[in-house]
């Protein structure tokens, strides 16, 4: 017997967060989140709820938790971008079609209640959350902003009539293919031609005054992509507190023109995925040690965010960023780099890696179901 219940109290939210730990406990590729961070995501004080409505459900089969789902309405997306969509996320389920169908029916019901025309997922509250169901690369560890799921998730959604809505590619690059001797002359030339310079960051504190401008540039860079939802100021303030402490200032490349206006930036970082696996959801007593070690000494790195002013996207500015990033990565001992998910349609960003022998090693999709 399958029962789906909306959850409300702290005990149920803890069960909601911990369910994937049981589902993936023998999986070598799933990366567990920090339990307390996940719980904070769902706390009513999270500023995202200024523009988001959400309901959370747990599915039970024979009185045992068998699945979970969050049903989300992003009001900015619905009211300002006029997309009559309900998002679903935090979707995890055992290999049982009946459980999946029971969870999806909750999303459909909420969409109908709010006169929305389709549901799409997996997605988070906003575009700064994890999104996209893994469809290729099941033997790869996800990046920090990548989801992992079993192959049967895709089969379940397709059997329920879901169709692909968006697709992301993830690339793997070897640092040995990013040759500084080839990049440096080009970077130096571009820097001189357009009177550009890199901002030096010596500490995390130095980065903070530029974060708002980075997100503004990010909004400008990705405005034309079909799935993009502008990042609001309250979200920016939230991400400052949540993510900036993790960032090594050496791994940020920020380029300004002669007037001091930011024209491009790249945030990269050592990969924390393997450290999070070792921490297994908890910072204490020893989880934080794994994260500290990953921050200082690591063979794996990630391109986290890249933004380039459209006016400079065809002027070779990225050569300057790669010059700075390659130097920092080499110092840290990083040998392997991964991009975070890049929309299939975002050919301009994909072209950034064309000279470095990139390999597509993961693909992910969001799936759409129109409401009848």
N, C-alpha and C positions, 0 to 999 in steps of 0.2 A: 504494500500500500504506500502511495506517494502523497505527502502533504507538503504544501509550500506555505510558509508563514512569514509575514512581515516582521522584522525585528526592531526593537526599540531600546532595550536596556543594555548596560555595560557587559553583562555576562554574555548576551547574545552577540554583541559586536566582537567580543573576544573570540567566540566560536567562529564567527564570520571570517576573521583574520586568520585564525589557526587552521581552518579547513584545508587549504592548499598544502600546509606542512604535512598533513597526513596523506593527502592525495599523491604528493610527489616525493615521499620520504625515501624511496629507493631509486630516485631518478638522479643521474649524475650531472644533468644540465640545468635543471631548474635552479634559479637564484632566489633564495628567500628574502623578503623585505625585513626591515627592522619592525618588530611587532608594535612597539610604542609609536613609531612614526606612522604606521598604518592606522592605528587607533586615532591619532591626532588628525589624520585626513578626514575622518568621519565626525570629529568633534564639531558641535554647532558653532564654535568660535572660529573655525576655519573661514577666512574672509571670502573664499570662493562661493559660500552660500549666500552672499549678497546677490548673486546672479544665477544661482543654480537651485533647482528643486530636485529632490532625490528620495527614492524609497529603496530599502534594502530587504532582500528575501533570502531565507535559507530553505532548502528542500530537504525533506526527510524521507527515507525509504526504510520501512520496517523500523521506524523510530531512531534511525541512525542518519546523521547528516550526510547527504549525497550530492549537494550542489549549492551554489550561491549565485546571486546576481544583484547588481545595482542598476536601477532604472532612473535615468537622469534626463532632466530638461535643462538645457543651457539657454537661459532667457535671452542672452545677447545674440546667440545663434538664431533663435526662433523669431524674436521681435525686431532685431536690427538687420540681420542678414536674410530674414524672411525664409528660413528653412524650417518647414513644418516637421521637425525630426525629434524623435526620442532616442537618446543614446542608451546603450546598455554596456556595462563594464563590470570589472571584478567578477568575471564570469568563469566559474570553474565547476566541473561536473564529473561524476563517475561515468563510465562507458555504458550508459543506459539511455536510450532515446526517449523513453517515457519521462525521465527526470528532466532532460534538456527541454522537452516540449512543455512540461509543466512550468519551468522557469521562464521560458520565452513567452508563454501565455500571460504572465504577469506584466511583461513589458508591453505586449500588445494591448492589454486592458488599460494600462496607464496612458498609452498613446491615444486610445479612443476617448478616454475621459477628458483629455486635453485637446481634442480635435486636431491631433497631429496625424500626418499622412503616412509616415514610415518610421521604422526603427533601424538603427545602425549600430554596429559594434564589432568587436569590443573597443570601447573608447572610455576615456576618463571624464572627469568633470569639465576639463578644458583641453585645448590643444597642447598644453604643457605637461599633460599626464601621458602615461603609457597607452599606446593604441596599436591595434592591428593583430590579428590572429596569425600565428606562425603557420606557414604553408609549405615551407622548404627550409631545411637546415635544422632538422630535429636533433642532430648530433653536434650542435654548436651551443656554447654557453652564451646567453643573451648579454647585451650591454646593459648598463645601469638603467636605461630608459626603454629597454626592450622586454616584451612579455614572452613567456614560454608557455606552451600548451602541448598536450598530446595530439597525435595525428587524428584521432577520432573526433575531436572537436569540429574539424572542418567537415567531416562526413555528416555529422549530426545536423549542422546548419544547412548544408546543401540539401539534405533529405527533407528538411522542413520548408524548402523553397527559397532560401536566401540566395542572393546574387552578389557578386563582387561589386563593391562601390568604389573603393580606393585600394591601391597597392603600393607598398614600399619595398625598396631594395636596400640591402646592407652589403657594403663592400669590405673586403679584407685586403690590407696592403702590408708589404714587408718594408721595413725601414731601409733595408739595403738598396731598395729600388728608388728611394727618394734621395738623390745624390746632391749634396750641398754644392759641389763644384759646378753643377749644371744650373742649379737654381740661383745661386748668389749673383752671378753677372746680370741675369735678367732682372732680379729683384732690385739690384742697385740702380740699374738703368730706369726702371719704372719709378722708383723712388725719386730720382733726380728729375725725370721728365715732367711729372705731375706735382712736384714739390710736396711730397708726402714724407711723413716720419712716423716711427713707431713710438708709442708711449711706454716709458719704462715703469714697470711695477715691481717694487721691491718687497711689498708685503700685501697681505689680504686687505688691509685697511686702505691701501692706495687704490684698490679696485672700486670700492663702494661708490665714490662720486660719479663714476662713469656707467654704472649699471643701468640707470634709467635711459641713458642715451643708447646703450646697447640694445635694450628691448624696443626702443623706438625705431631703431634701424632694422631690427628683426621684423617688426610689423610692416615696415616699408618694403623689405626684401621679399616677403612671402605673401604680400597682399593679393596677388593675382592667382594664387593657387586655390583650387576649388574647395578644399576642405579647411582653409585657414579661417580662424576666428581671432580677431584682434585681442591682444593681451591687455588687460585693464591695469590701471595704476595700482589698485589694491592687490592684484595678483603679483605684480612686480615687487612690491614691498614684502610680500610673503616669501617669494623665492629668494630674495636677498638674504633673509634670515635663515632659510632652510638650506641653501646650497653653497653660498659664498664661503662658509668655513671649510668646505671640502676642497676648494680650488687652490692649487699651487700657483702663485702669481707668475712663476716662470712659464706656465703653460697657457698664458693668455697673450694673444697678439692683437693689438689695438692700433689701428692706423688712422691718422688725422691729416687733413690738408693744411695748407699754409695759414688758413684762418682758424685752425684749431677744431674744425668740424670733423666728427667721426665719419669715415667713409667705409670702413670695413673692420670686422673683428672676428676672431676665432677663439673659442674656448675649448681647450682640450684638457684631458686629465688622464692620469694612470687609471687603468681599469680596477674597479673595486669589486667586480662580480665574484671572483674567486674568494676574496676576503669575506664577502657577505655569505658565501656558502659555508665558510668555516665558522663564522659568527652564529649562523643558524637562528637568526631572528633577534639576537640579544647583544647589546653592547657590553654587558657585564655578566660574569666577572672578567672574561678574556676577549670578548668580541672586538673591543676597541683596539686591542693590540694588533689584531690582524689588519684592521683598517689603517692604522698608523704605518705598519710595515708596507702595505700596498701603496701608500702615498709617497714613500721615500725610495722604495726599491721594487721595481716591477718590470716585467718583460712585455706587458700588454698595455696599450693605451687606446683612448677613444677620442674621436672628434665629436664633441658634445653639441656645440652650437656654432654656426657660421652665418654671418650676415654681411652682405655687401650692398652698398647703395646702388640702385639700378643704374645711376649715371656712370658708375665705375665698373660695372660688371664685365665689360668687354675690354678693359684696359690693362689686364695682367696684374692687377693689384694682389691677387691671391699668391703670386710668387713671393711677395714680401712676407705674407703670413707663413707660408711654408718654410721660408728661410728661418724665421724665428722659431717656429715650432720644431723643426728638425734639430736645431741646436739644443733646445731644451730637452727633447726626447732622448737624444744621444747621451746627454749628461746623466739622465735618469736610468739609462740602461735598457730603454724600451726597444724591442725588436719587431713587434707586431702591432699594427694599428687597425682599428675598425672604425668605420663610419657608423653613426647612428642611422636609424631608418630614414631614407630619402624617398619622397614621393616619386613614383614611376614617371610622372609628367614633368618633374623638376629637372629637366635635362641640363640646365645651366650649372647647377651644383654638381651633378654627376660628372660633368666635363672637367671639374677641378682635378679629378684623380686620373685622367686619361693617360698621362705620361708615366704613371707609377705602377703599371701592370696590375690594376685592381681585379679582384675576383669577387663575383657575386656569390656570397656563401649563405645568405638568408633572404627569404622573402616573407612578407606578411600582408594580410588583407583585412580591411573591414568589410563586413557583409551587411547587405540591406534587404529588408523585407517590407514590401508595400502593404499597407493596411487596407483590407477590403471592406 
